[in-house]
């Protein structure tokens, strides 16, 4: 399995060249100065914004090709995102949040519940199942967002600053959870982080945007 991104990404009048490939089993750290486009790269691969030029493909299946006007919707891309602002549904319980992606893909309620409980156990958040997302701490919410992302068994896992909003006492335990999840993850993971410790601990290699 290979993810290939080659061309330019950007928003508005800003664009930046990007050219890299990543293979199954890799955790690729994405680093660069503030404002260079790290989050834009995540959003482009996820299908939230289109490429400015060039293309994105997974195993030679094109997700985005600017020159040929081909663009695959986010729902059709086998990828999952842990956003920097997490984007949990505040009115839903933890279990409902994790089940959401599975149910949206047509998985039955019983199977979706089973898988969601398994993933919550993996991230150490099974005790939160009935709690509303709106009352979670930062570390708890991050665990739930991670469980939701891996529940759909994506080919590509996109992590945008997954530890940036976590208080110091919670950060190291959460980094250990994330390391364990990534070690077992069989797809391609991209990890955006401004923290060298995150990249050195979690990534197998890194790319620098803006160079």
C-alpha positions in Angstrom: 0.0 0.0 0.0 1.4 3.4 -1.0 0.1 6.9 -0.6 1.6 9.4 -3.1 1.1 13.1 -2.9 2.8 15.1 -5.7 2.0 18.7 -6.7 1.0 21.8 -4.8 -1.3 22.4 -1.9 -2.8 25.6 -0.6 -5.6 27.9 0.4 -6.5 31.2 -1.3 -3.5 32.8 -2.9 -1.0 30.6 -0.9 0.4 27.4 -2.3 3.3 25.2 -1.6 4.9 22.3 -3.4 4.6 18.8 -1.8 6.1 15.6 -3.1 6.4 12.4 -1.1 5.2 8.8 -0.8 4.5 6.7 2.2 4.0 3.0 2.6 2.0 0.7 4.8 3.5 0.4 8.3 5.2 3.8 8.2 4.5 6.6 10.6 5.6 9.8 8.7 6.2 12.9 10.8 5.2 16.1 9.1 7.2 19.1 10.5 7.8 22.7 9.5 7.4 26.2 10.7 4.1 27.6 11.9 1.8 28.5 9.0 3.7 26.6 6.4 0.8 24.3 5.5 0.9 21.2 7.7 -2.8 21.2 8.5 -3.5 22.1 4.9 -1.7 18.9 3.9 -3.9 16.9 6.3 -7.1 18.5 5.0 -6.0 18.0 1.4 -5.3 14.3 1.8 -8.6 13.9 3.7 -10.5 15.5 0.8 -11.6 18.6 2.7 -9.8 20.9 0.2 -8.6 20.1 -3.3 -5.1 20.0 -4.6 -3.9 23.3 -6.3 -2.0 21.2 -8.8 -0.9 17.6 -9.2 -2.5 14.5 -7.6 -3.0 12.3 -4.6 -3.4 8.5 -5.0 -3.5 5.4 -2.8 -2.3 2.3 -4.5 -2.6 4.1 -7.8 -6.3 4.8 -7.1 -6.6 8.5 -7.7 -8.2 10.6 -4.9 -7.4 14.0 -6.4 -6.1 15.0 -9.7 -6.2 18.8 -10.4 -5.3 18.6 -14.1 -8.0 16.0 -14.9 -10.7 17.5 -12.5 -10.9 14.3 -10.6 -11.8 14.6 -6.9 -13.0 11.8 -4.6 -15.2 12.9 -1.7 -13.9 12.4 1.9 -16.5 9.7 2.5 -15.1 7.7 -0.4 -11.5 7.9 0.8 -10.4 5.2 3.2 -8.8 7.6 5.6 -9.5 8.9 9.1 -8.5 12.2 10.8 -7.8 13.2 14.3 -8.2 16.9 14.0 -6.3 19.4 16.2 -9.7 20.6 17.5 -10.9 17.0 17.7 -14.5 17.8 16.4 -16.3 15.4 18.7 -20.1 15.8 18.7 -20.7 17.5 22.1 -24.3 16.4 22.5 -23.4 12.7 21.9 -22.0 10.2 24.4 -18.5 8.9 24.0 -19.8 5.6 22.6 -22.1 7.4 20.1 -19.1 9.4 18.9 -17.0 6.4 18.3 -19.8 4.5 16.6 -20.7 7.4 14.3 -18.3 6.6 11.5 -19.1 3.0 11.5 -22.8 3.6 11.4 -22.4 6.1 8.6 -20.7 3.3 6.6 -23.6 1.0 7.1 -22.3 -1.1 9.9 -25.1 -2.6 12.0 -25.7 -1.2 15.5 -24.5 -4.4 17.3 -21.3 -4.7 15.4 -20.6 -0.9 15.6 -21.1 -1.1 19.4 -18.7 -4.1 19.7 -16.0 -2.5 17.6 -16.3 0.9 19.4 -16.0 -0.7 22.8 -12.9 -2.6 21.6 -11.3 0.6 20.4 -12.2 2.5 23.5 -10.5 -0.2 25.5 -7.4 0.1 23.3 -7.0 3.8 24.1 -7.9 3.3 27.8 -11.3 5.1 27.6 -13.8 2.3 28.1 -14.9 3.8 31.4 -16.1 6.9 29.6 -18.7 5.2 27.3 -21.8 6.9 28.7 -20.3 10.3 29.3 -21.2 13.3 27.1 -18.3 14.5 24.9 -18.9 18.0 26.1 -17.7 17.2 29.7 -14.5 15.4 28.8 -11.1 16.7 29.7 -8.6 17.4 27.0 -6.8 14.1 27.4 -10.0 12.1 27.6 -11.4 13.8 24.4 -8.1 13.1 22.6 -8.4 9.4 23.5 -12.0 9.3 22.2 -11.1 11.0 19.0 -8.3 8.5 18.4 -10.7 5.6 19.1 -13.2 7.1 16.6 -10.5 7.4 14.0 -9.2 3.8 14.2 -12.7 2.3 14.6 -13.2 2.3 10.8 -9.9 0.5 10.2 -8.7 3.2 7.7 -5.9 2.7 5.2 -4.6 6.2 6.0 -4.6 7.7 9.5 -4.0 11.5 9.7 -3.1 13.0 13.0 -3.0 16.8 13.3 -1.1 17.9 16.5 -2.6 15.1 18.5 -0.8 16.0 21.7 -0.6 19.8 21.4 -3.6 20.7 23.7 -2.8 18.2 26.4 -1.7 19.3 29.9 1.8 18.1 31.0 0.6 15.3 33.4 -1.6 13.8 30.8 0.8 14.1 27.8 3.2 11.2 28.5 0.5 8.6 29.2 -1.3 9.7 26.0 1.9 9.6 24.0 2.3 6.0 25.2 -1.2 5.1 24.1 -0.6 6.7 20.7 2.7 4.8 20.3 0.9 1.5 21.0 -1.9 2.3 18.6 0.6 3.3 15.8 2.7 0.2 16.4 -0.3 -2.0 15.7 -1.7 0.1 12.9 -1.1 -1.7 9.6 -1.9 1.3 7.3 -0.1 4.6 6.6 0.0 7.2 9.3 0.9 10.9 9.0 1.7 12.7 12.2 1.8 16.5 12.2 3.6 17.9 15.2 5.6 20.9 16.3 7.1 18.9 19.2 10.4 17.1 18.3 9.8 14.6 21.1 6.5 13.5 19.4 8.2 13.0 16.1 11.3 11.2 17.5 9.1 9.0 19.7 6.3 8.2 17.3 7.4 8.6 13.7 9.6 6.2 11.7 10.8 9.1 9.5 9.8 12.7 8.9 9.3 15.2 6.0 9.7 18.9 6.4 7.3 21.2 4.6 8.6 24.5 3.2 12.1 23.4 2.4 
